[in-house]
Amino acid sequence: MSLVVREVQAKSILSRSGIEGISYTINPYTGCAHACRYCYATFMKRYTGHTEPWGQFVDVKVNAPSLLLRQLQRAPRGTVIMSSVTDPYQPIEATWRLTRSCLTLLSDHEFPVQILTKSPLVLRDIDLFKTFTDIEVGVTITTESDRVRRVFEPNAPTIAERLHALKTLHEHGVSTYAFVGPLLPMQPPLLAESIRPYVGRVLIDRMNYLSKTLRLYKALRLTEWLDAQHLDRIVGELCGSLHGVPVEIC
């Protein structure tokens, strides 16, 4: 099915964050074309009026840059994450460039920024990242297996594309981290080996959002991934395979 794109006028764009260490969130879009089967942000449909399945609609907050400019003039300086309930570099960003416009304003106002994405489109903005005095770019990599990725993250970029993005950012001197979450079926040593050279730290979300994915695990006969002790072993093996890279478990 085609993606339903709707232009909307947001009332606010710089929102207070409940994430520890993060002051604000910016979400230039509502909805996400990556259509990850486990996505916690599906709750947004309660507020948007969309009837389309998650992953088949995106609302574009066309006034995001002008709103942000006004809010930055009075907001206390604090760390901003892009984004908390959407991918700021999902495909539609290539056309609308709202993420880049917002980042330009944040750089001008010297706000610290964290970015989290699954998309290699993030490489487009390396020039902009270099204008920040405090920025960290994270890439979500939930498994080393693209077969698993196709099941749980059907429209998201491939694992190879994400690793290339992480490597390229690192080679350009951008501070990088990997977000491994949720824990999808994986071989922890292989995943650790692929990300270890290119990150300053790794964040692990040990949840697997069974309220959304239980049927998938059962259909794929991956029922061991429903067991908390199995997940604990995976986390331990992953941490051990990272060989000194700082790890945070959330």
Secondary structure, 3 states (H helix, E strand, C coil): CCCEEEEECCCCCCEECCCCCCCEECCCEECCCCCCCCCHHHHHHHHHCCCCCCCCEEEEECCHHHHHHHHHCCCCCCCEEECCCCCCCCCCHHHHCHHHHHHHHHHHCCCCEEEEECCHHHHHHHHHHCCCCCEEEEEECCCCCHHHHHHHCCCCCCHHHHHHHHHHHHHCCCCEEEEECCCCCCCHHHHHHHHHHHCCEEEECCCCCHHHHHHHHHHCCCHHHHCHHHHHHHHHHHHHHCCCCCEEEC
